[in-house]
Amino acid sequence: MHQSTRAGRNPRPEKVEAVLAAARKLFLTYGFSNTTTDMVQKESGVSKATLYNCYGTKESLFAAVIEQECKVFREVFTEILPETKSLEKGLYSMGRAYLDVLVDPDTLAFYRVMVSEASRFPELASNFLDIGPRTTHALFTDFIHSHCNTLTNEQADRFGAMFMSLLRGEMHTRCLLLINYRPSAKELDDHAVYAVQMVMRNIEALSRSSDLS
């Protein structure tokens, strides 16, 4: 996991926030390769020494921006989970929240940046995979397992991956490639319902086959 600031003298929180806000804006506008630390320093209004003390490299700065985005998403899930009483309702709430994030223009822009930079910066892409999609997969898996304790770890993991794949599907591909495409709220609702139904049917089918064996 990315270390938020470098060891040594800790910059004031407002300085760190200014750096992250500036970096986020520039990465989304110009991409990773075309954004320089000088641009971030100028946009944020901090000194070069402060910027270096916050994040020593552009890679660590980008990782911090991605981690911040994922933290917001995890906080949304944290608010949802205590209110959920059933697997089906919980999956719908989580899935619908995930879709809102997935089709958000800024999220899509980050995905496009990562795809374009992955071949040149494989470690950066791997970090994005860990703190983004893999973390979400783990959240889905843990929630399913907590409501279906008869499932093995492997089975719960498989259903978590299935749910995530169903949610993303062809809709996410269209959003990534068609800049002006934006699914309606009803389309997102229906998509979440379909994904939940498919996962529930497969879990129930597995449960029935286990009862018969």
N, C-alpha and C positions, 0 to 999 in steps of 0.2 A: 504494500500500500504506500502511496506517495506521502512523504513527509511534508507537511504544509509549509514550513519555513526552515531555513538553514540553521544549523547549530550556531550558537554565539548570541550576540545581542539581538533580542527580539524586537522587531519593528512594532509600532503602535498598531492596534487592530484596524483603525481607520485607514492607515497607509496600505495595509495588506488588502483591504476591501477595495481601495482605489486601484491598486495594481490589477486585481482579479477582474474588476469591472472593465478596465481599459483593455486588458488582454482578451476578454470574452468578446467585446465589441470588434476588436481588430481581427481576431481569428475568424469570426463569422463573416466579416466583410472581405478580407483579403486571403484567407486560408492560412495554413501553417507556414508554408515555405516563404510566402511573400510578406509575412509579418516579422518585424525585427524587434529586438529588445529596445533599441533606440526609439522606435515608434511607440512601444508600450510605455517607456519612461516619459516621453513627451505627452502622451495622451493622459497618463495618470497624474502627472504633475509632481512626481516624487523625484528624488535625486537618483543618480546611477548607483550610488552606494546603497541606498535603501532598496532599490530594485534587486540588486545582487544579493543583499542580505535576506530578502524575502525568498527569491528563487534564483539559484545560481545559473540555470540554463533555461533556454527557451522550451526544451522538452519538459522540464519539471514544472514550468509555468503552465504549459498546455495541460499536463496531467492534473494540475491543481484545479484548473477551470473545469475539466471534465468531472473531476471528483465532486466539485461543488454542485454541478448540475445533477449528478446522481444522488447527492445528499438530499436535495430538494425532493426528488422523486421518492426516496426512502421515507422521508418525513410524511409524505402523502399517504403511503402505505401504513405507517405507524398510526396515523389518525383513523384509518379505516378499520384496521384489524380488531381493536377492542370492541367495536360495535357489531362485529359479525358473529352470528349465532349458528349459522349453518354453512356447510361446505359450498352449496350452490350459490347462496347469497353472497358469501365472501368472495368466491371466484368472480362473480359478476362485478362486484365493487372494485376488486383489484384489477380485473381485466379492463373495465371501462376507464379507470384512472390511467392504466398503462397506455391505452389507445390515445387518450388525450395528450399524453407526453410524446408518444411515438409520432403523431402527425403534426406536432407543434413545429412551426417553421424553423425555429432555432435548433431544435433537436435534429431535424432533417438536415440542416446546414452542417451540423457537427458530423453527422454520418457521412455526408458528401466529402467533407474535409478529410476524414479518416480514410475513406476508400481511396481518395486521390493520393494520399501520402503514405499508405501502408507499405508499398514496395520499397520506398526509400527509408522509411523509419519503422521497421518491423517491431521494434521494442515498444515504440509509442502505440502502435496498433494493438499489440498484445495487452498493454496496460489498459487501453480503452475497453477491450473485450472483458478484462477482469472486473473493472469497476462499474461497467455498464451492463451489457447483456448477461454475463455470468452471474452477477449479483442479483439481477431480476429473476433469473432462472432459479437461483437458490431460494429466493423469497417465495416463489410459487410452489416449489418443491416442499419447503418446510411447512407451508400452510396446508397443503394437501395431506402431508403426513400427519400433521397434528389433528386432523379431522378423520383420518382413515388409518388408525394405528395398526390395522391388520396388514397393511401394505409393507413390503420390504423396502429398505432404503433405495434399492435399485428400481423397484416399481414406482415409488413416489417420484424419483428423479425422472423416470421416463414420462410420467404424466405431467410433471412440471414442464418438461421440454415440449411435450405435445401441445399443452395449453399456450405456451409462448409462441410456438410456430403457427398455430391456428390464428392467434391474434394478429401476428405480423402479416403473414400470407401475401397475397397478390396486392392487397390494398397498400401495404407499406412500399412495395416496389413501385407502384404507380405514383405514390406521393414523392418518392425519391427522384423519379425520372421526369415526371410531368410537373413543372414548377408551379403552374397555375391550378393544379388539381387539389381540391380540399374536400374530403368527405363530409357530408352533413351530419348533424347530431343524430338523426334517425339511423343513418347508415352505420355510424359507430355503435349505437345501441344494439342494432340488429346483429352486427358483427360480433359483439361481445356475447350476446345471448347464444348465437350459434356455437361459438367456441366453448362456452360453458356446457351446453347440451352435449356436444361431442365428447368432452372429457368425462362428464357424468355417466354417459352411456357406456363408455369403455371401462370406467371404474366399476360400475354395476355389473357389467358382463364378466369382468374378472372375478368379482365377488361371488357371482352365481357359479362360475366354473370351479372355484375353490370349494364351495359348499358341496358340490356334487362329487368332488374327488375324495 
